[in-house]
């Protein structure tokens, strides 16, 4: 009752017939991008400045954390007396 019906030929015909193309497909022209030395220098200087600022923020955070630990230990000693 629910048996599949198979085609008579063992291999089905190809869905897309093979055609020979004689010419190469047209390539789109790639847009030319020129990078000036001024732009490269600006990016490098910006990177150096941002890195220096990040290092300054990290150093400030570490120094504040050390100062907080020292003050806490001083205040703890003050309360024990």
Secondary structure, DSSP 4 states (H G I P E B T S, - for coil): --PPPPPSSSSPPPSS------SPPPPPPPPP----HHHHHHHHHHHHHHHHHHHHHHHHHHHHHHHHHHHHHHHHHHHH-
